[in-house]
Amino acid sequence: MKQLFLGVLLSLNLISYAQKNTKEVLFTVDNTPYYTDEFSRVYNKNLDLVKDESQKDLNQYLELFVGYKLKINKANKLGLQNGENYKNELKTYRTQLSKNYLSDSKVTKELVEEGYNRSLKEVKASHILITVEENASPEDTLAAYNKIKDIRERVAKGEDFGTLAQQFSQDPSAKENKGNLGYFSAFRMIYPFESAAYKTPVGKVSNPVRTRFGYHIIKVEDIRDNRGEVSVAHIMVLNPEKPEDAPTAKTKIDDIYKKLNQGESFESLAKQFSEDKSSSSKGGELNRFGSGQLSSEEFENIAFGLTTKGQISEPFQSKYGWHIVKLLEKFSMKTLEEMKSELENKVSKDDRSRLITNSLTEKLKVKYPIKLDKKVYANAVKAVTDSVYTSKWDLPKETKLYDGKLFAIKEKTVTGTDFLNFIKINQKSASKIKPVSKWVDNVYGKFVDDQLNAYYNNNLENEFPDFANVMEEYRDGLLLFDLMDKEIWEKSKTDTVGLNAFYEARKNNYMWKNRYDVVIISSTKMDFIKKAHKLAKANVSADKIKEQLNPKDKVEVMSNAGVFEEGNDALPKNVKLEEGVSEIIQDGEHYFVVKVNKVLPAGPKTLEECKGKAINDYQQYLEQNWVGELKKEFAVKVNKDVFEKVKQQLKK
């Protein structure tokens, strides 16, 4: 709920921006000024976004704007800005937003294009892994490299790759799959592995490639085009909760499949019988999808396996239930422009991001040149002992020798003690680089990179006005959410007396249409529906009717039961809905008989039946009255002459 609220709020931008242009005070809230340029900018930005014409009226818009500022003042008065949850959420959002600024756009663009080009293909490959730690000693690293190199030479001499994988690979799955990884595309494997796989010709074995897991050799067995996207419709029967009911679900899907083979409409049967409520009213149609986008690999493989438009699969079972799938259309791969945002997100979460970070760091070294104090550095190096290799090293009790300036990044001073603290924190990852002074030199490079990036990150608001503006938007948006939750939303849920009174005064706003408790029997053949009609008149149950009329190998009669509101797709058109058994009704290619067990006439819903809508309306009612109370709590003064000038300018 909070993400939706903030998304709407930020899209409307009822928020202040940094003031740079000529401005006048438009109004004050307890002597806090709000300016004309802010109001004008926000109004113009939102003009094409708002659909409510009243919000385009400048007088009404000023009321909304003042109301918004009143709420922010109230939130600050209550001290909501000091809440730990608020601070943590703001920090989390800043971290997410800063990612867009902590990258090299040129390198990102190149990686996105590379990722897209690779995603056009899927590679089938096997591998052999010899593990070695990232920070292993040169001796251990060389030993692992020589071992994988020897295995590669054996493959080159004709030995079977799969057999060698079973024998030598330290990937645990190799014992079972002989190193076979199946098909994969871009972003499915770690970047160095992916690059080696895509650069190795079919039938060939790569040179040894290093990843964080160790050394690999990769045999590429096949490359195929990416399958793109597909649009399908489906009919679904959910897996029952009780195992003993499983045969019933299987029987139902088989009956539906028989009806399809008899020529009945897929869309009509989906509307009547599919238990996927999100798609049944649309004839079973799903949103188009690509490989890996659904949570069911079985469903995807069946869908992509259909080749002809309109082709229907046999019934199959996923972990969710039984399905029959109809192919509507196939789509080729999206363009680079269409996938750009998705690919940028993947790049940021992938090993590729290291390349971007490294590129930015090199630019920061130019932007913020630093000068090392060699004396302070030498003292710091002497303080570090071999105990770092066992993670037992600690700073000396007296740090005076290291408290001096090691270097500065603009106005920020970084001390030798800061560096030693960095060493203490990172000693758990100490490699076997020796002597210790050489290891400290290695860590120093990482420390400088860390300090440069931290300084740049902490000063994004000063570097980028747009970043500062969006952070201000989100800061106020979080406050407003917390305030609304405290003052309106929570109250509307717990104030049962107030909600009941609100509902009683407006119960005619929450009405049922006529509803019908019915059993619907259908067939595409008049002779069968006539027999069903006769049996229904004799008060024979729907299950018994189907049992009598459906031969073992065919489904001639189907049934559906439930309480349906007038206008529901499940109810046949033109049927006379009154208690008893209807006459035979034709709707399209189907014949129907409807047994109405009970008619529930139109009337007000109970509060329980419309609680969600009633609470929402009650919230709006409370908010309207609350803004009036805020105007009494805070002194609002509008400079009418200034507002008239703003109106004239905005109307030009």
Disulfide bonds with the S-S distance in Angstrom:
none
